[in-house]
C-alpha cells in the first residue's frame, strides 16, 4: 500500500506501525508498505492525504499508481518519458580501452547527432582472465570526453565498492544485469537524483526486475529507466533472447521509461540492426547500441559491436520507423 501523509505526521511512528519505507516529496511524505496491507488504521486518518492498495509489490512503478509515463531528464537538454515522444539513442563501445579509442567514439557520436556516450570502466566479466576494464582511469577519460564534446555519459557500476565513483563521474548510472540484486548499488542509487538505467537480470522474471526498481524508487529517486537486454532461454544460437513480450507488459503495467539493448541480447553484430528496428517499432524510450571504431580488436564483446559504417546505416533506418509510431529519434 502507498500512503501520502502530511509533513507534520509522526513519521517514525507510522513507519514503525506499518513497517514501511518512506521518502519526502516537495509537498508530502510517501510511505510504502508491503502490498499485503490493504488499508490504513483509522487512528491515522487525520494524517493521510491519499492511500492506494496494490496487488503486488510492484507499487511505485505501477501504472495503477501513476497512469502516466514518468519523465526522466538527463541534464537540462535531454528528456525521455512523460509527453516527450523521444527515443534516445545511446551508443559507444563496450569498454573504455584507451584515450584514442574513446575519443574516436565520442567524435563519432557528435557527427551522428548522438547525445549520450556509453562505455564500461568496471566490467563484470564471466571469466576472471579477460579484460576487466580501466576502472577509475576509464571514468576520468569519459569525463574528459563529456567536457570536450558536450556529451552525456552512461557507465556501469559492477558492485558497491565503486558505486560512489560511478555516481560522481556519470550522468546516467547503469546497473548491469549481473548487479540487479546488488542492494549496496540499489541503495546508493536511491539516494542519488541522477537517472538510473536498471538492466534486467538474464534469469529474472518481470516481477523481480521491477521490484528491483522499487528499491530505488522507494528510497526517493524517481528517475529510474528500465532496460530489457535479453533473458537466458533454452536457445543456444543467440547469446540471449530479447523479450519483446516482456516489453509489452512493462509498457502496459508500469510507469517507467523503457530502453532496449539488442546488442547484448543478440550477441552478434549481424542481428543487431533488425532487432533494433523491431524495438523502435514498439514505441520505446531509448536504444542502447554498442559501437566500436574497430570491433575486431575490441577487448570485450567484440562479436556484438557495430563498426561506424554499420551504425550509420542503422541510425538512418530507424528515423522513419520511429516517426511511424509517433516517436522521434534523438
Secondary structure, DSSP 8 states (H G I E B T S, - for coil): -EEEE-TTS-HHHHHHHHT-EEEE-SS-EEEE--TT--S--GGGGGGEEEEE--SSS--TTBTTT--S--EEEETTTEEEETT--EEEEEEE-SB---HHHHHHHHHHHHHHT--EEE-BSS---SSTTS----THHHHHHHHHHHHHH--EEEEEE-SGGGHHHHHHH-SEEEE-GGGTT-HHHHHHHHH--SEEEEE--TT--HHHHHHHHHHHHHTT---EEEEE--B--S--SSSSB--HHHHHHHHHHB-SEEEE-HHHHH-SHHHHHHHHHHHHTTT-SEEEEEB-TTGGG-SS-GGG-B-HHHHHHHHHHHHHHHHHTT-EE-
